[in-house]
Amino acid sequence: MSGQRSYHAGRVAEDQVAARYAHLGADVCARRWRGRSGEIDLIARDGAQVIFIEVKQSRSHARAAESLSARQMARICASASEFLGGEPAGQNTECRFDLALVDAMGRIEIMENAFAA
């Protein structure tokens, strides 16, 4: 039962984050986009820039952030590369990777360029 509850909580968190990006002026163009390497929770466009968004939901923002592994980041990057292959500018498309954290109270913290070194 808790697996189904987690699934639904994750979907609600993704909806909340998508609404936040729309409010900020970005166009959410894909939800749960699936490539050969895996899934990307949300993909948005802000002008010419593509934003790949990983949504993490937990009791606190800190716990949510801790749940993102290096392996997940690598999978998301590989999927993003596949997505960019279909863009007019291909791999030269301006993009960033955001981490959207949602706590138990529904508060959202967006970490822009979360994958930057």
C-alpha positions in Angstrom: 0.0 0.0 0.0 2.8 2.5 0.8 4.2 2.0 -2.7 1.0 3.1 -4.3 0.8 6.0 -1.8 4.4 7.0 -2.8 3.5 6.8 -6.5 0.5 9.2 -6.0 2.5 11.5 -3.8 5.2 11.7 -6.5 2.6 12.5 -9.2 1.1 15.3 -7.1 4.6 16.7 -6.5 5.3 16.6 -10.2 2.0 18.5 -10.9 2.9 21.1 -8.3 6.3 21.6 -9.8 4.9 21.8 -13.3 2.5 24.5 -12.1 5.4 26.4 -10.5 7.4 26.4 -13.7 4.4 27.5 -15.7 3.9 30.3 -13.2 7.5 31.3 -13.7 6.9 31.5 -17.5 8.3 28.2 -18.6 6.4 25.9 -20.9 6.3 22.4 -19.6 6.4 20.4 -22.8 6.8 16.8 -21.5 6.0 14.9 -18.4 7.7 11.6 -17.6 9.5 11.6 -20.9 11.0 8.2 -21.5 14.1 7.5 -23.6 16.2 4.4 -23.9 18.3 5.4 -20.9 15.4 6.1 -18.6 12.8 8.7 -17.6 12.9 12.4 -17.0 10.2 13.7 -14.7 9.5 17.1 -16.4 11.0 18.9 -19.4 10.3 22.6 -19.8 11.3 25.3 -22.3 12.2 28.8 -21.3 12.8 30.6 -24.6 15.4 28.6 -26.4 16.6 26.9 -23.3 15.5 23.4 -22.4 15.2 22.6 -18.7 15.4 19.0 -17.5 13.7 18.7 -14.1 14.0 15.9 -11.6 11.3 16.0 -8.9 12.1 14.6 -5.5 9.4 14.4 -2.8 10.1 13.6 0.9 9.3 14.7 4.4 11.9 17.5 4.1 13.8 19.2 1.3 17.1 17.8 2.8 15.8 14.2 2.7 14.4 14.7 -0.8 17.8 16.1 -2.0 19.7 13.2 -0.4 17.6 10.7 -2.5 19.2 11.8 -5.8 22.1 9.4 -6.6 25.0 9.8 -8.9 23.7 6.9 -10.9 20.3 8.7 -11.3 22.0 11.9 -12.4 24.0 9.9 -15.1 20.8 8.2 -16.3 19.0 11.6 -16.5 22.0 13.1 -18.4 22.0 10.2 -20.9 18.2 10.6 -21.4 18.6 14.3 -21.8 21.2 13.8 -24.5 18.8 11.6 -26.3 16.1 14.2 -26.1 18.5 16.9 -27.3 19.2 14.8 -30.4 15.8 15.6 -31.6 16.2 19.4 -31.1 17.0 21.6 -34.1 20.4 22.6 -32.6 21.0 19.1 -31.3 23.6 18.7 -28.5 24.3 22.5 -28.9 20.9 23.3 -27.5 21.2 25.5 -24.3 20.0 23.5 -21.4 20.2 23.0 -17.7 19.3 20.4 -15.1 17.1 21.4 -12.2 16.3 19.6 -9.0 12.8 20.4 -7.6 12.4 19.4 -4.0 8.9 19.0 -2.5 8.5 18.6 1.3 5.6 17.0 3.2 3.8 20.4 3.5 3.9 20.8 -0.3 6.6 23.5 -0.2 8.8 23.6 -3.3 12.5 24.5 -3.5 14.0 24.6 -7.0 17.7 24.1 -7.3 18.6 25.5 -10.8 21.7 23.9 -12.4 21.7 21.2 -9.7 24.0 18.9 -11.7 26.6 21.6 -12.4 30.1 20.7 -11.2 
